[in-house]
Amino acid sequence: MKTILPYIATVLLIVIASCSNEKNTEKKEIKPFPYTVTEETANIEMSAAMKRSFNNYSAIHPADNELYTKFKYTKLKGFDYNNHDGTVSRRDPSKVIFENGKYYVWYTYRNTPTIPMGPKKCNDTIPSTDWDLAEIWYATSKDGLTWEEQGVAVPRPPKPNVGWRAVATTDILKWKGKYYLYYQGFMEASGKKGDYCPVAVSYADSPDGPWTPTNEIVIPTGPKGAWDQYAIHDPYPIVHDGKIYLYYKSAFNRPGNVWVAGGLAIADNPLGPFTKYELNPVLNSGHELTLFPFKEGVAAIVAKDGNEHFTIQYAKDWVNFEIASILSLVPAASAPYVPDAFTDTKDGQGISWGLCHFINAGKPKVNPHSILARFDCDLSRTIDDHEMKETRTHYDMDHYFKQGLSKKQKERIFNTSK
């Protein structure tokens, strides 16, 4: 009897395993993804890609996504560029605001006797970069298309004050009836060590000035070893929760592939002190910063740099951003007209137009300079422009062929094909 017990046990194990395998091989019936999508469709089993369509975006189609848009561009009237010889440049516009029955914009303005010559050849009159030896100027407009330049708003202060070498990349804040311009203040020619600078501020009782500089650093660079230890760029203030939320960018991870990301500093007073958010950076991509209140949160146009470039991102809590849409032909240094930037709204309405820049208005080493332009879009809850929601952008064939191979790439391909 003892000799057959192991045999019986083995048979039982085989039977049990067989029954278990039969249960495992029973497949749950999964219906095909439906042709007509309803609210209930979001609850069915589906692939990861299809789940993103329901969970990551405000609508399953860009036509219904309030944070998706195309961008269209218009040349501006009223700005003179000295026959585009490279000695006059305008770039990095501020947000557009509407005051005194007209629109206002501030920007980086360079007017030098020569084109930028690089850090080794620059001096007190010859610029190193396109924004070196620059001042902050402003212009006004009745329609956002034709502008009248009003002149300098913030000149370079005397040495050794913050910004004595250049003041650039400004943005505007309106707070309790006063106006504040935040900007990068350079104390050396850009390019000698990098593009290192902190943020300074000037204030006025009117958007037409006169502007009084504090001649102090309002947002310092970070401590040694921090991601923003060398530079605080692109200050961009918005009013939220009774405070100034000032977003900024910095470049880090040198040497190597430079990483550009966005941070946040918060203050109760426009002149500070500003406290940096403890989990900075809050945006992992983008070069210039562009944000606007949207519903109860804030949206960001993320351009140029990083894994998540050419997206719009949204943070309901103003700090934790998620991708809301993927874009094309995104404006560089976009500076929108944001009607509720300073109203501390809990129901942001979005944007439909603004200014931007093109940094390739001339040719390198010949007449390099930047120009201002206008962009239009539909990131607004108050308009419904179906043309702006199309996902296909058609370019002339020449546009594609201009993106040709470099000499080095041609040599690599030729040698590979031998």
Summary of the structure (lengths in Angstrom):
residues: 418
radius of gyration: 27.4
end to end distance: 78.7
largest distance: 109.6
contacts: 1259
relative contact order: 0.13
helix: 14%
strand: 35%
